[in-house]
């Protein structure tokens, strides 16, 4: 039997990336971070000095870029045109650029096609912002994780501190709120839960609790109920 596709959507800082990685590890599935793909595409546009308003130039450039994931112990990460850009895209600036460039129909079309191809054989935990609504509306399991903006900013600050970066939590909170507004109000594939998603508020939950809940629901007889 073909293994299912599991969609985990939600805004930045809700815990979806950590949960998705752990679920994939527990189940032996492939983990696919679609947000990283949009960050990679935005980076490609920035490097080629293509403004977000120039859809014709974006459409031409996005045909040329190569995005892939590697999962080996030594070379794990996302690659853009053969270069590991994992660290380069994990900044607030990269996240905001992804939010802006993800409005491009050409970028979304190219990346959604890639994402569907990567998951065509099933056995994939795919996380992002529009997996359950656009990329895989027929995914067998759908989750939408959320948390209050202040808590998401706190988590993001902790994550950046662990990487040795100096952080301003108030500035991060402002970025979180701005990013939420951009993502929820964009015309193309806005951030929102699919009608049949299981919504989990992670504000007061630790990662272990969220992981346990998601795994139980994936294993349940009726995974979309509850």
C-alpha positions in Angstrom: 0.0 0.0 0.0 1.3 3.5 -0.9 2.3 5.5 2.2 0.4 8.7 2.7 1.4 12.3 2.1 1.2 14.3 5.4 0.6 18.1 5.1 1.7 20.3 7.9 1.0 24.0 7.4 1.2 27.0 9.6 2.9 30.4 10.1 6.5 31.0 11.0 7.5 30.0 14.5 4.5 27.7 15.2 6.8 24.6 15.4 5.9 23.0 12.2 9.4 22.5 10.9 10.6 20.8 14.1 7.5 18.7 14.3 7.6 17.7 10.6 11.2 16.6 10.9 10.5 14.5 14.0 7.4 12.9 12.5 9.4 12.0 9.3 12.1 10.5 11.5 9.7 8.5 13.6 7.8 7.1 10.5 10.8 6.7 8.2 9.3 9.2 5.8 11.0 11.9 3.7 10.8 15.4 5.1 10.2 18.2 2.6 10.6 21.8 3.7 8.7 23.8 1.0 9.4 27.1 2.8 13.1 26.5 2.2 12.4 26.2 -1.5 10.7 29.6 -1.6 13.6 31.1 0.3 16.0 29.5 -2.3 14.0 30.9 -5.2 13.9 34.4 -3.6 17.7 34.1 -3.0 18.2 33.3 -6.7 16.2 36.3 -7.7 18.1 38.6 -5.3 21.5 37.3 -6.6 20.4 38.1 -10.2 19.1 41.5 -9.1 15.5 40.7 -10.3 12.9 42.9 -8.6 9.8 41.2 -7.2 7.6 43.4 -9.5 9.3 42.1 -12.7 7.2 39.0 -13.4 8.6 38.5 -16.9 12.2 38.5 -15.6 11.2 36.2 -12.7 9.5 33.8 -15.1 12.6 33.6 -17.3 15.0 33.2 -14.3 13.0 30.6 -12.4 13.2 28.2 -15.4 17.0 28.1 -15.0 17.3 27.4 -11.3 17.9 24.0 -9.8 16.7 23.3 -6.3 17.3 20.0 -4.5 17.5 18.5 -1.0 20.3 16.3 0.3 19.9 14.2 3.4 23.4 12.8 4.0 25.0 13.3 7.4 27.8 15.5 5.9 26.0 17.4 3.2 22.4 17.7 4.4 20.5 20.8 3.4 19.0 22.6 0.5 21.0 23.3 -2.6 20.6 26.0 -5.2 22.4 25.4 -8.4 24.7 22.9 -6.7 25.6 25.2 -3.8 24.5 24.5 -0.2 22.6 27.5 0.9 21.1 26.1 4.2 22.7 28.7 6.4 22.2 31.6 4.0 18.4 31.2 3.8 17.8 30.8 7.6 17.6 34.5 8.4 14.7 36.9 9.0 15.7 38.8 5.9 15.5 35.6 3.8 12.1 34.8 5.2 10.7 38.2 4.3 12.2 38.0 0.8 10.5 34.6 0.4 7.2 36.1 1.5 7.5 38.8 -1.1 8.7 36.7 -4.1 6.2 33.9 -3.3 3.5 36.2 -4.7 5.0 35.5 -8.1 2.8 33.1 -10.2 5.8 31.8 -12.1 7.7 30.9 -8.9 4.7 29.2 -7.3 3.9 27.3 -10.5 7.5 26.0 -10.8 7.9 25.1 -7.1 4.4 23.5 -6.7 5.3 21.3 -9.7 8.6 20.3 -8.1 6.9 19.6 -4.7 4.3 17.4 -6.3 6.9 15.4 -8.1 9.0 15.0 -5.0 5.9 13.5 -3.2 4.4 11.5 -6.0 5.4 8.2 -4.4 4.0 9.0 -1.0 5.7 8.6 2.3 6.4 12.3 2.6 6.0 14.8 5.4 5.6 18.1 3.6 5.5 21.3 5.5 4.7 24.9 4.4 1.9 27.4 4.2 -0.3 26.0 1.4 0.3 22.3 1.3 -3.2 21.2 2.4 -4.9 23.9 0.3 -3.0 24.1 -2.9 0.0 21.7 -3.3 -1.7 18.5 -2.0 -5.4 19.3 -1.4 -6.0 15.5 -1.4 -3.3 14.7 1.2 -4.3 11.8 3.4 -3.3 13.7 6.5 -3.6 17.5 7.1 -2.5 19.6 10.0 -2.4 23.3 10.6 -0.2 24.4 13.5 -0.5 27.9 15.0 0.6 29.9 18.0 0.3 33.4 19.3 2.7 35.9 17.6 4.6 36.8 20.8 5.3 33.1 21.5 6.4 32.5 17.9 8.8 35.5 18.1 10.2 34.1 21.4 10.9 30.8 19.8 12.5 32.4 16.7 14.7 34.5 18.9 15.9 31.3 20.8 16.6 29.5 17.5 18.7 32.4 16.3 20.6 32.7 19.6 21.5 29.0 19.3 23.1 29.8 16.0 25.2 32.5 17.7 23.3 35.4 16.3 22.4 38.6 18.1 18.7 39.1 18.3 16.2 41.8 19.0 13.0 40.0 20.1 10.8 43.1 19.6 12.1 43.5 16.1 11.4 39.8 15.5 7.9 40.2 16.7 7.3 43.0 14.3 8.6 40.8 11.5 6.4 38.0 12.5 3.3 40.2 12.5 4.3 41.7 9.1 5.0 38.3 7.6 1.7 37.0 8.8 -0.1 39.9 7.2 1.7 39.4 3.9 1.1 35.6 3.9 -2.5 35.7 4.9 -3.6 38.6 2.6 -1.8 37.6 -0.6 -4.1 36.8 -3.5 -2.2 33.7 -4.6 -2.3 30.7 -2.2 -2.8 32.7 1.1 -1.9 31.1 4.4 -5.0 29.5 5.8 -6.0 26.0 7.1 -7.7 23.7 4.7 -11.3 23.0 5.6 -10.4 19.4 6.6 -7.2 20.3 8.5 -6.7 19.4 12.1 -5.8 22.7 13.8 -3.4 22.5 16.7 -2.6 25.6 18.8 1.0 25.1 20.0 1.2 28.2 22.2 1.1 26.3 25.5 2.5 23.0 24.2 6.1 21.7 24.0 7.4 19.9 21.0 7.0 16.5 22.6 3.3 17.1 23.2 2.7 18.3 19.7 4.6 15.4 18.2 2.7 12.9 20.3 -0.6 14.4 19.2 0.3 14.4 15.5 1.6 10.8 15.5 -1.6 9.6 17.3 -3.8 11.3 14.7 -1.8 10.0 11.8 -2.1 6.4 13.2 -5.8 6.9 14.0 -8.6 5.3 12.0 -10.2 8.7 11.3 -7.2 11.1 11.1 -9.2 14.2 10.1 -11.6 14.1 13.0 -11.1 15.6 16.4 
